[in-house]
Amino acid sequence: MKTLNAQDRQEFFINLRETLQQAELIPPLPETASKLLLLRNKPDANLEELVRLIESDPSLAAFVMKYARMSIFGYGDRINSVTHAVSLVLGYTTALNVTLSVASSGCLKIPNYGPLGRVRIWTDAFQCAQLCRELSHYVAKKQFINSGLAHLSGLLHNFGYLLFGHFCPKEFAELNEMIFLDPAQDIRSLEIRHFGITHDLIGLYLLKAWNLPEEVIMAAAKHHFTDCSGKHTVYAKLVAAANRLLQQDGTYDVMQSNDTFFLLRDLGISEAEANEELQKALACQNEMNQLAQGLMS
């Protein structure tokens, strides 16, 4: 596959970055996602409001029901309403996070298949989010982390791929093929070498334009930089740890220089605790893949 020469790569980078810097050019949140975000930021929001909003979108309601029936929760077909799914199984925060994420992605069109296709991205997002939420309970300095935001960070940290594929379908298809042909490649190095820009930078612009929480923006922007410091970096490190743990299952979104042991130690999470939660996430991989299949456009 032909690599862009230095001049073309620089031109591609400049043009894309100029586009990203104009928030009005980034696809706005779909109506349902906008309402969910408003609900998330409403201090006195309640479960009934969330259920009504989910039920107003039949596809979202079906997704929530399917999610709540996963074997990991132990309810199965006993969940026969959105109210049951939210109140008995998922809880307000998790239900809001997954519906906000799914509803948000509807305006971004990318291929369904391949290592960077919609199905794979969502399968990994669901696993990463679950692992982030559960690992957050073990973080040593619990006052610095919110498990709901950890879960949302896991769901959205790779949304840069979606915007890249939406804006640049030809280049995204090339990247998808390159990763398919050699999954062991470091994806950020590949992105820089061929296009001069990376998915984490693109994700930063997207989530900022959508006014997502700072914690989630930091996770998207910095989850490849495990030595980062400053406000909210615990979320980036948690996403990095989850992705690193999931690497044994072929997850591509890691950098080889990341050391899982030191990353977990920095977070205050033991290897035994991390492995226990990893096994839970891996046990429901097939069901998460089925959820992702249901999100194909």
N, C-alpha and C positions, 0 to 999 in steps of 0.2 A: 504494500500500500504506500502510495507516494506521500512523503512528509512535506508540509508547507516549507518553502524556503524562508530564511530569516526575515526578509522584507514582507512577504505575504503573511507570515505568522504575526509580525508586529502590527500590521494593518488590521488583521482579524481581531487581535486583542484590543487595539484602540477602538475599533468600531463597536465591538461588543461591550466594552467597558463604558463607552459614551452612552450606549443604549441603557445599560443597567443604572447609570447615574441619573437617568430621567425616570423618576418613579411613575410618572403618568404613562410610560410606555410598557411597564410591567403589567401583565394581566391582573386586574383587580380580583379580590376575593369574590367568589360566587355569592349570591344572595344568602343562601342558607348558611354558608361559612361566616359571612359577615354578622349574621344574627347570632350565631354560636359564639363568635368572638366578643360581641357586645354582652352576651350572657355571662361569659367568662369574667368579664371586667365589672360586672354588676355585683356590688357587695351583698345585696339581699336576695340574689337569685335563688330559686329553689328547684327541687327535683321535678315538680309538676310542670314548671315552665320548660325545662329541658325536654321532658317527655313529649309535651305538646309540639315543640319545635321539631324533634326527631320524627314524630308521627306525621308531620306535615309533608315529609319527603319520603314516599314509599320505598325508594331504593335504600335510603339511609336507615329506615326502620328495619328493613329486611336484613341489612348488614349487622345491625346491633343485635338482633335476635340470634343470628348465626354465631356472632362472636360470643354471646353469653352462653350458648349451648356447647361450647368447646369442652372437651373432657376434663381439662385441667380444673374447671370450676365445679364439676360434679353434679350439675343440674340436668343437663341434657334436654330432652323434650318436655320436661316439666315447665320450662320457660315458654310461656305461650302469649306473652304480651311485652310490649316495650317497657311498660311500668315494672314488670317482674324482672326484666333484663337489667334495668338500671338500679332498681331498689334492692333486689335480692342478690345480684351477682356482681355487676361491674362497679356499682357505686357512682355517685355523681361525677367525681373528677375524672375517672377513667373513661366513663361514657362520653363525657364532654370532650376529652382529649382525642379519642379515636374518631368521633364524628366530625370534630373540627378539622382534623388532619385529612380524612377521606373527602369531606366536602370541599376543602381547599384545593385539592389536587385535580378536581374535575375540570378546571380551566386550562390545565397544562397537558398538551397532547404529546405523547411519546410512544414508541413501539411497545407492544405488549411483551415481547420475548427477547431473550438474550441476557447476558450477565448484567446489563444495565436497563433491561426492559422493565415495564411496569410491574409484572408479576414478581420478578426477583427483588426489585427495590422494596416492594411492599412486604414480601415475606420477611426480608431482612429487617425492615423497619418494625414490624410487629414483634419479632424476636428480640431485637435490640431494646425496644421500649419496655417489654416485660422484664428483661434482665436489668435494665437501668432502674426501674421502679423497685424491684426486689433488692438489688444491691444497695440502693440508697438507704435502706433501713439499717445497714451495717456500717455506714460511713462514720468514722470516729467523731468528727465534729458535726453532729446532727443539726446544730443550730444554723449551719450554713447551707443546708440543702432541704428542698421540698420534694417529696416523692412524686407529687403530681407533676411538677415541672420537670423532674428527671424523666418521667414517662413521656411527656410531651417532647422533650429534647430528643429522646430516642426515636420517636415517630418522625420528626421533622428534620433531623440533622443532615439528611441527604437530599433534601428538596432541591438543592442546586442542580442535581442531575436532571430533574424534571424541567426546570427552566432552561437549561442548556439545550435539552432535546426539543423543547418548544420553540426556542428562538433560532436554533441552528440544527435543523434535522439532518442535513447532509453530514456535517462534522460529527454529530452525535452518533449517527449510524456507523461512521468509520471507527469511532472510539469503541462502540459496542462490539464491533467485529474484532478489533485488536485484542480486547480483553477476552473474547471468546476463544481466539486462536492461542492466546498465552495467558491463562488466568493468574499465573504467578507474578506477572509484572506489577511493579509499584504504580498504581493508577495515577497518582499525582505527578510523578515524574513523566509519565506518558502524556498527560494533559499539557504539562508545561512544554515538553519537547515538540508536540505536534500543534498545539493551539495557543500557547502562551498564557493560558488562564486555567484555573482549577475550579472544580465544582464547589469547594467550600467558600471561595470568594463569591461565586455566583449566588450561592445560598444566602450569604450574608446580605447581599443587596435585596434579594427576594423577601426574606423574612423582615427586614427593616421596612420595606415598602408596605408590607402587610401589617405593620405595627404589632408584631408578636412580642412576647416578653423578652427582656434583655437576656435572661438566663438561657432561653432557647436560641436566641441569635448567637450568643457566645459559643454554645455547644456546636452549632453548625459551622461557625467560622474557625474554631480552634481545636476541633476534636482530633486533628492530625498532629497537634503540637502539644505533646504530653508534658513538656517542661514549661508550659505557659503559666503565668502568674497574674494575680489581680482579681478584680471583682468577678464573681460568678464562674471562675475557671473550674470549680469543682464539677460543674455540669459537663464541661468539655472533657474532663478527665474520666468521668463516669461513662460517657459515651465511648471514649477511647478504650476503656477497660472492657466494656461489653462487646465491642467489635473485636477486640483482640481475643477474648475468650471464645467468641463464635468463629474465629478464623479456622479452627480445626474442622468446621463444617463447610469450609470453602468460601466463607465470606471474604469478599475482595477489598473491602474498604478499610484497610489497615496499612501501616507503614512498617517495613521490616525492622526499622530501628527501635520500634516501641518494645519495651520489655514489660511483660505483663506482671511479673513478680514485683518489680519496683513501683509500677503504677498502682497496683493493689495496696502495697505497703503505704504509699503516699496517701491513699484514701482511707487507710485504717481498716481494710477488709482482708480477712485471712483467706488463704488459698482454699481451705476446706469450705468456707462459707461461699466463696465464689463458685466453686465446683458444684456445690449442692444446688445453687440457683441456676447454673448453666444447664445441668441435667434436666431440670424442670422445663426450661425454655426449649431444649432440643426435643423433649418428649412430645411436644405439641407442634413440631415443625410442619408435619403434614397438614394439620388442620389450619395452620396459619397460611400455608401455601394455597389451600382451598379458598380461604378468605381473600387472598390476593387475586386468585383466578376470577373471583366474583367482581373484582374492580376493573377488569379489562374494559377498555373503551371501544 
